Amino acid sequence: MSLKVPKANNVQLFKEGYTHRQGLEDATLRNIQAVNELSESIRTSFGPNGRNKLLINHLGRLFVTSDAATIIRELEVVHPAAKILVMASQAQEAEMGDATNLVLILAGELLKRAENLLVLGLHPSEVIQGYELASAKALEELETLSVTELPKPLSQASLQGSLKPAIASKQYGSEDLLSSLVAEAALSIMPSNPAHFNVDNVRVVKIMGSGLHNSKVVHGMVFGRETEGIVKKALKAKVAVYTSGMDVSQTETKGTVLLHNADEMLNFTRGEEKHTEKIFKEIADSGVKVVVAGGGVGELALHYLDRMGIAVIKVLSKFDLRRLCRVVNATPLARLGAPTPEEAGFVDVMECIEIGGDRVTVFRQEEEGTGEKSRTATILLRGATSNLLDDMERAVDDGVNVIKALVKDGRLVPGAGATELELAKRVEAYGSGLKGLNQHAVKKFATALEIVPSTLADNAGLDATEVVSRLYAKHEKESGSTWGVDIENETDGTFDTSTTQVYDSLSAKSWAIKLATEAAVTVLRVDSIIMSKPAGGPKVPQQSGNWDED
């Protein structure tokens, strides 16, 4: 007969202030609930008909966007399980720059389906095993679903066609114009080996006023300010780039100067002026016609530069200075003095132009052909409000990232939810052939994939159940795997993506499924949450009153 030792009720394992939750009810299901809340709030922003979110961050800045990457970056998610999803979405943003929303809603739906199985009594490890099997099968099947590839050599029309679906999901209605701008900018700076395409070489400058139809691409760099002096234009000019400001240097120590007469007072600054003139004379003698300063430009320096007919522009961002050095092929100098021939850059056109009441400076290389010379292109966006311009910039960023993904892996799969539905059908069939309890998890994975077509239908105001069942009927037919959700609902809410050229990048889909499964599995592996007491210290000052009060 065994002896039963009573358990002590008040054993204190952790320091005062710790919270400890464990078990299915307290930890796993609570985590799933938190993740669901996050994915449900993001879900309404999915697809071309996605709703915008109006966010005000901790600094009081206003955002109006349907871009999931921006929403989760500005929302300060504190729940540890929801943070795992946020990290997976950020990994997708870093890797592909697109399909961040897909990661969130797919991971949220996988956990929602897992909740039913856990409540029915399945062990989390069986669900995890099933999900991993289903994910591997889905990725394997995805490789066979590629219907077309980005044709080589790249052309404006082919790039524009593959960009449209990605841009339409952010700026529905403006996708034709935006995709042509992005395709033109990308082609103008495309290196001879497209795999070396750098997204940083496509810049965006936003200028308020007018409309999107007045936006254009400039081959070179555009700065939203004009030159400092009176020289506003230079052609075929030598360029010197300085990281420091252009001013008379201040001494480190203070001193007292005693002046006895008027002559001493007149001669007091003459030495300094002569020294400054000598420096700028050297710069002018080396043939430099354009100077770029990384800091402030003093009055004396400006006087001499104007006298010698040298244009000077102030660029305060060190990142923009580096980009400009790439455009003009110059070396940034830390010392003030004449550049050597190797250090000086060259620009075909440097001019100040007026766009919608704003004066901007353009550094442009006038060359035909490959774009090897001008390594940067700038898209000038015009729009009525700053929020609209910000959102258009995010759409352009997504488009440029899609090009980066496609030049590495040009395979395209049907869009509009067609790929996900076909994968759901195939994973379901695979699950039916399995033995053991993990087959239930595999089938739930297949059901979770349906969230993509049903969300697209929901956000477009269609009956999701009806549209998904019609799609299943179409996918049962031979060569029916390209049918997706028709958000414009011209017939019965479904259409053939191959005729309307709605394609998505295969690699972006592959990464999204991989990361969503990993995030869901990570949350399911957790069986207890231990949170320490938050560290003390000054509290963040709260905004006084309500921001919406008059």
C-alpha positions in Angstrom: 0.0 0.0 0.0 1.5 3.3 -1.1 1.6 6.3 1.1 -0.1 9.5 -0.2 2.0 12.6 0.5 -0.1 15.7 0.7 0.9 18.6 -1.6 1.7 22.0 -0.1 -0.7 24.6 -1.5 1.5 27.7 -1.2 4.9 26.7 -2.6 6.3 29.9 -4.1 8.4 29.0 -7.1 8.7 32.4 -8.7 9.4 35.9 -7.4 6.5 38.2 -6.3 4.6 39.6 -9.3 5.1 36.6 -11.7 2.0 35.3 -13.6 2.0 31.6 -14.5 -0.6 29.9 -16.7 -0.4 26.3 -17.8 -2.5 23.6 -19.3 -4.8 23.4 -22.3 -7.5 25.8 -21.1 -5.2 28.4 -19.5 -2.3 28.5 -22.0 -2.9 26.8 -25.4 -6.5 27.9 -25.9 -5.9 31.4 -24.6 -3.0 31.8 -27.0 -5.2 30.6 -29.9 -7.8 33.1 -28.9 -5.3 36.0 -28.9 -3.9 35.0 -32.3 -7.4 34.7 -33.7 -8.2 38.3 -32.6 -5.1 39.6 -34.4 -5.7 37.6 -37.6 -9.5 38.5 -37.7 -8.7 42.2 -37.4 -6.1 41.9 -40.3 -8.3 39.6 -42.4 -10.7 42.4 -43.5 -7.7 44.2 -45.2 -6.9 41.2 -47.4 -7.2 41.5 -51.2 -8.1 44.3 -53.6 -11.4 45.0 -51.7 -9.7 45.0 -48.3 -10.8 47.7 -45.9 -8.4 50.4 -44.7 -7.4 50.7 -41.1 -7.0 54.1 -39.5 -4.1 53.8 -37.0 -2.6 56.4 -34.7 0.7 55.2 -33.3 2.3 56.1 -30.0 3.8 59.3 -31.5 0.4 60.5 -32.6 1.1 59.9 -36.3 -1.9 59.0 -38.5 -1.9 56.0 -40.9 -4.7 55.0 -43.3 -3.7 51.8 -44.9 -4.7 48.2 -45.7 -1.0 47.1 -45.8 -0.6 44.3 -43.2 3.2 44.9 -42.8 2.5 48.6 -41.8 -0.5 47.7 -39.6 1.4 45.2 -37.5 4.5 47.5 -37.4 2.5 50.4 -36.0 0.3 48.3 -33.7 2.2 47.5 -30.5 1.2 43.9 -30.0 2.1 42.8 -26.5 0.6 39.3 -26.3 3.5 36.8 -26.5 1.7 34.3 -28.8 0.4 37.0 -31.2 4.0 38.4 -31.3 5.1 35.0 -32.8 2.7 35.7 -35.7 3.9 39.2 -36.0 7.5 37.9 -36.3 6.6 35.4 -38.9 4.9 38.2 -40.9 8.0 40.4 -40.6 10.1 37.5 -41.8 7.9 37.3 -44.9 8.2 41.1 -45.4 12.0 40.9 -45.2 12.2 37.8 -47.5 9.6 38.6 -50.1 8.2 42.1 -49.4 4.7 40.8 -50.2 2.1 38.3 -49.0 2.5 39.4 -45.3 -1.3 39.4 -44.8 -1.5 35.8 -46.1 0.9 34.6 -43.4 -1.2 36.2 -40.7 -4.6 35.0 -41.8 -3.4 31.5 -42.7 -1.6 31.0 -39.4 -4.7 32.4 -37.5 -7.0 30.0 -39.4 -4.7 27.0 -38.8 -4.9 27.7 -35.0 -8.6 28.2 -35.2 -9.1 24.8 -36.8 -6.6 23.2 -34.3 -8.7 24.5 -31.4 -11.6 22.3 -32.5 -9.4 19.2 -32.6 -7.8 20.0 -29.1 -11.3 20.5 -27.6 -12.3 17.1 -29.1 -9.4 15.5 -27.2 -6.5 15.3 -29.7 -3.1 15.8 -28.3 -1.2 18.9 -29.5 1.7 16.8 -30.8 -0.7 14.9 -33.1 -2.0 18.1 -34.5 1.5 19.4 -35.0 2.6 16.3 -36.8 -0.5 16.5 -39.1 0.2 20.1 -39.9 3.8 19.5 -40.7 2.9 16.6 -43.0 0.2 18.7 -44.7 2.6 21.7 -45.1 5.2 19.5 -46.8 2.5 18.0 -49.1 1.2 21.5 -49.9 4.7 22.8 -50.8 5.3 19.7 -52.9 2.0 20.2 -54.8 2.7 24.0 -55.2 5.7 23.2 -57.3 3.5 21.5 -59.9 1.0 24.3 -60.1 3.2 26.8 -61.9 1.3 27.8 -65.1 3.7 30.3 -66.7 7.1 32.0 -66.2 8.3 35.6 -66.4 9.6 35.7 -70.0 13.3 36.6 -70.6 14.6 39.1 -71.7 12.4 41.3 -69.5 10.0 43.7 -71.2 7.8 46.5 -70.0 4.6 44.6 -70.8 5.6 41.3 -69.2 6.8 43.0 -66.0 3.7 45.2 -65.8 1.4 42.1 -66.2 3.1 40.3 -63.3 3.0 43.4 -61.1 -0.6 44.2 -61.5 -2.2 41.7 -59.0 0.3 42.7 -56.3 -0.3 46.4 -56.7 -4.1 45.9 -57.1 -4.3 44.4 -53.7 -3.1 47.7 -52.3 -4.4 50.3 -54.8 -7.3 48.8 -56.6 -8.3 50.9 -59.6 -4.8 52.6 -59.9 -2.9 49.3 -60.6 -2.5 50.0 -64.4 -0.8 53.3 -63.9 1.3 52.3 -60.9 2.5 49.0 -62.4 3.6 50.8 -65.6 5.6 53.4 -63.5 7.2 50.6 -61.4 8.0 48.5 -64.5 9.5 51.5 -66.3 11.7 52.5 -63.3 12.8 48.9 -62.7 13.7 48.3 -66.3 15.7 51.5 -66.6 18.1 50.4 -63.8 18.0 46.6 -64.4 21.6 45.3 -64.4 22.9 43.0 -67.2 22.3 40.1 -64.8 18.7 40.6 -63.5 19.4 38.4 -60.4 21.5 41.4 -59.0 18.5 43.8 -59.1 18.6 46.0 -56.0 15.3 47.3 -54.7 17.0 50.3 -53.1 17.7 51.7 -56.6 14.0 52.5 -57.1 13.3 55.6 -55.1 10.0 57.4 -54.4 9.4 61.1 -54.0 6.0 62.3 -53.0 4.7 65.7 -54.0 1.3 66.9 -52.8 -1.2 68.2 -55.4 -2.6 67.2 -58.8 -3.4 63.5 -59.2 -1.8 60.1 -59.8 -2.0 60.6 -63.6 0.7 63.3 -63.4 3.2 60.9 -61.7 6.3 60.1 -63.7 9.6 58.3 -63.7 12.9 60.3 -63.5 16.2 58.5 -64.5 18.4 59.6 -61.6 17.7 61.1 -58.2 15.2 63.7 -57.1 15.5 65.7 -53.8 12.6 67.5 -52.4 14.5 70.8 -52.0 16.2 73.3 -54.2 19.9 74.3 -54.4 21.2 76.7 -51.8 22.8 79.3 -54.0 21.9 81.2 -57.1 23.1 78.5 -59.6 20.1 76.4 -60.3 21.3 74.3 -63.3 24.4 72.5 -64.5 25.0 70.4 -67.6 27.7 67.8 -68.1 29.1 68.8 -64.8 31.8 67.4 -62.4 30.3 66.6 -58.9 32.1 66.7 -55.5 30.3 65.1 -52.6 31.2 66.1 -49.0 29.9 64.4 -45.9 30.6 67.4 -43.8 29.0 70.9 -43.8 30.4 73.8 -45.6 31.1 76.4 -43.0 33.9 78.2 -41.2 35.1 75.8 -38.6 34.6 76.8 -35.0 37.5 76.5 -32.5 37.1 74.0 -29.6 38.1 76.6 -27.0 36.9 80.1 -26.4 39.2 83.0 -26.4 39.2 86.7 -25.8 40.5 89.1 -28.5 41.5 92.6 -27.6 41.2 95.0 -30.6 43.0 98.4 -30.3 41.9 100.2 -33.5 39.7 100.1 -36.6 42.3 98.5 -38.8 42.7 95.5 -36.4 39.0 95.1 -36.5 38.9 95.1 -40.3 41.8 92.6 -40.6 40.4 90.3 -37.9 38.4 88.0 -40.1 40.4 88.6 -43.3 42.7 85.7 -42.8 39.8 83.4 -42.3 38.1 84.7 -45.4 41.3 84.3 -47.5 41.7 80.7 -46.3 38.0 79.9 -47.1 38.4 81.5 -50.6 41.6 79.4 -51.2 39.7 76.2 -50.4 36.8 77.0 -52.8 39.2 78.3 -55.5 41.0 74.9 -55.4 37.6 73.2 -55.8 36.6 75.5 -58.7 40.0 75.0 -60.4 39.6 71.2 -60.3 36.6 71.7 -62.7 33.8 71.0 -60.1 30.5 72.6 -61.0 28.2 70.9 -58.5 28.9 70.5 -54.8 26.8 68.3 -52.5 27.1 69.1 -48.8 26.2 66.6 -46.0 25.6 69.4 -43.5 24.8 73.2 -43.3 26.2 75.7 -45.8 27.6 78.8 -44.2 27.0 82.3 -45.6 30.7 82.9 -46.4 31.0 79.5 -48.2 27.8 80.3 -50.1 29.2 83.7 -51.2 32.3 82.2 -52.7 30.5 79.3 -54.3 28.0 81.7 -56.0 30.9 83.9 -57.1 32.6 80.9 -58.8 29.4 79.7 -60.4 29.2 76.4 -58.4 25.8 74.9 -57.6 25.5 73.6 -54.0 22.8 71.4 -52.6 22.4 70.3 -49.0 21.6 66.5 -48.5 21.2 65.8 -44.7 20.5 62.0 -45.0 23.7 59.9 -45.1 21.7 57.2 -46.9 20.6 59.6 -49.6 24.3 60.8 -49.9 25.4 57.2 -50.5 22.7 56.7 -53.2 23.7 60.0 -54.9 27.3 58.8 -54.9 26.1 55.7 -56.8 24.2 57.8 -59.3 27.1 60.2 -60.1 29.8 57.7 -59.4 31.6 59.8 -56.8 33.5 59.1 -53.6 32.1 60.9 -50.5 34.8 63.1 -48.9 35.1 63.9 -45.2 37.6 66.7 -45.7 36.9 70.0 -47.4 39.2 70.4 -50.4 39.5 69.8 -54.1 38.6 66.2 -55.1 41.1 64.0 -57.1 39.9 62.9 -60.6 39.0 59.5 -59.1 37.0 61.0 -56.3 34.9 63.4 -58.4 31.6 62.2 -60.0 29.9 63.3 -63.1 26.2 64.2 -63.9 24.7 65.0 -67.3 21.9 67.2 -65.9 21.5 68.9 -62.5 18.5 71.2 -62.5 15.9 72.7 -60.2 12.4 72.3 -61.5 9.0 73.2 -60.0 6.4 70.5 -59.6 3.0 71.6 -58.2 4.4 74.6 -56.3 7.3 72.6 -54.8 10.9 73.2 -56.0 12.9 70.0 -56.4 16.4 69.2 -57.6 17.0 66.5 -60.2 20.3 64.7 -60.8 19.7 63.0 -64.1 21.9 60.8 -66.4 20.9 61.2 -70.0 21.9 57.8 -71.5 20.2 55.4 -73.7 20.1 51.6 -73.4 21.1 49.4 -70.5 20.8 51.7 -67.5 24.2 50.7 -66.3 25.2 54.3 -66.0 22.3 55.8 -64.1 22.0 53.3 -61.2 18.9 54.9 -59.6 15.4 55.7 -60.9 13.0 57.9 -59.0 9.2 57.6 -59.2 7.6 61.0 -58.6 4.2 60.4 -57.1 1.4 63.0 -57.1 -1.7 62.9 -55.0 -4.2 65.0 -53.0 -3.4 63.9 -49.4 -0.3 62.8 -47.6 -2.0 59.6 -46.5 -2.9 58.6 -50.0 0.7 59.3 -51.1 2.0 57.2 -48.3 -0.3 54.3 -49.3 0.7 54.6 -52.9 4.4 54.5 -51.9 3.7 51.2 -50.0 2.1 49.8 -53.2 5.1 50.8 -55.2 7.4 49.2 -52.6 5.4 46.0 -52.9 5.6 46.1 -56.7 9.4 46.6 -56.6 9.8 43.6 -54.2 7.7 41.4 -56.5 10.1 42.2 -59.3 13.0 41.3 -57.0 11.4 37.9 -56.2 10.5 37.2 -59.9 14.0 37.9 -61.3 15.3 35.3 -58.9 12.5 32.8 -59.5 10.2 33.7 -62.4 7.6 31.0 -61.9 4.0 32.2 -61.5 0.9 30.4 -60.1 -2.8 31.3 -60.6 -3.9 34.1 -58.3 -7.3 35.1 -56.9 -7.4 32.2 -54.4 -7.2 29.5 -57.2 -3.9 28.1 -56.0 -5.0 27.8 -52.4 -8.2 26.1 -53.3 -6.4 23.6 -55.6 -3.9 22.9 -52.7 -6.8 22.5 -50.3 -8.4 19.9 -52.7 -5.1 18.0 -53.0 -4.2 18.1 -49.3 -7.7 16.9 -48.4 -7.3 13.9 -50.7 -3.9 13.2 -49.2 -5.3 13.3 -45.7 -8.1 10.8 -46.6 -5.4 8.3 -47.5 -3.6 8.6 -44.2 -4.0 6.3 -41.2 -3.9 7.5 -37.5 -5.1 10.5 -35.7 -2.9 13.0 -37.6 -5.2 12.6 -40.7 -7.7 14.9 -38.9 -5.1 17.7 -38.6 -4.1 17.2 -42.3 -7.8 17.7 -43.3 -8.1 20.7 -41.1 -5.0 22.2 -42.8 -6.8 21.7 -46.1 -9.9 23.5 -44.8 -7.7 26.3 -43.4 -6.4 26.9 -47.0 -9.9 27.8 -48.0 -9.7 31.0 -46.0 -8.0 32.8 -48.9 -10.8 32.4 -51.5 -13.5 32.9 -48.8 -11.9 36.1 -47.5 -11.5 37.5 -51.0 -15.2 36.7 -51.6 -16.3 38.2 -48.2 -14.3 41.4 -48.7 -15.9 41.8 -52.2 -19.4 41.5 -50.7 -20.1 38.1 -52.2 -21.5 35.0 -50.5 -18.3 33.2 -49.6 -19.9 29.7 -49.1 -21.5 29.8 -52.5 -18.4 31.0 -54.3 -16.1 28.4 -52.7 -18.5 25.6 -53.5 -18.7 26.8 -57.2 -14.9 26.9 -57.3 -14.7 23.3 -56.0 -17.1 22.3 -58.8 -14.8 24.0 -61.4 -11.6 22.6 -59.9 -13.0 19.0 -60.1 -13.0 19.4 -63.9 -9.8 18.7 -65.9 -7.7 21.9 -66.3 -10.0 23.7 -63.8 -7.1 24.5 -61.4 -6.8 28.1 -62.7 -10.3 29.2 -61.6 -10.4 31.8 -58.9 -12.6 34.4 -57.1 -14.0 37.1 -59.4 -14.2 40.1 -57.1 -16.0 42.2 -59.7 -18.7 39.5 -59.8 -19.3 39.8 -63.5 -20.8 36.3 -63.9 -21.1 33.9 -60.9 -18.3 35.2 -58.7 -15.7 32.9 -60.4 -13.3 33.4 -63.4 -10.4 31.8 -65.2 -7.2 33.5 -64.0 -5.3 32.4 -67.1 -7.5 34.4 -69.4 -7.4 37.6 -67.2 -3.6 37.1 -66.4 -4.0 37.2 -62.6 -0.9 35.5 -61.4 1.1 35.4 -58.1 4.7 34.6 -57.4 5.3 31.0 -56.6 8.2 31.7 -54.2 6.1 34.3 -52.2 3.3 31.7 -51.8 5.8 29.0 -50.8 7.4 31.2 -48.1 4.0 32.3 -46.8 2.8 28.7 -46.3 6.1 27.7 -44.7 6.1 30.6 -42.3 2.4 30.4 -41.4 2.8 26.7 -40.6 5.9 27.3 -38.5 4.2 30.1 -36.5 1.0 28.0 -35.9 3.1 25.0 -34.8 5.2 27.2 -32.5 2.1 28.5 -30.7 0.7 24.9 -30.4 3.9 23.7 -28.8 3.4 26.1 -25.9 1.8 24.5 -22.8 2.6 27.2 -20.2 3.1 30.9 -20.0 5.3 32.4 -17.4 5.5 36.2 -17.3 7.7 38.2 -15.0 6.7 41.4 -13.3 7.4 44.3 -15.7 10.5 46.3 -14.8 9.9 49.6 -12.9 10.9 53.0 -14.2 9.2 56.1 -15.5 5.9 55.6 -17.3 5.4 56.8 -20.9 3.6 60.2 -20.7 0.0 59.9 -21.9 -1.5 62.2 -24.4 -3.6 64.9 -22.6 -7.3 64.5 -23.5 -8.8 62.7 -26.4 -7.2 63.3 -29.8 -10.7 63.5 -31.4 -12.0 66.3 -29.2 -12.5 69.7 -30.7 
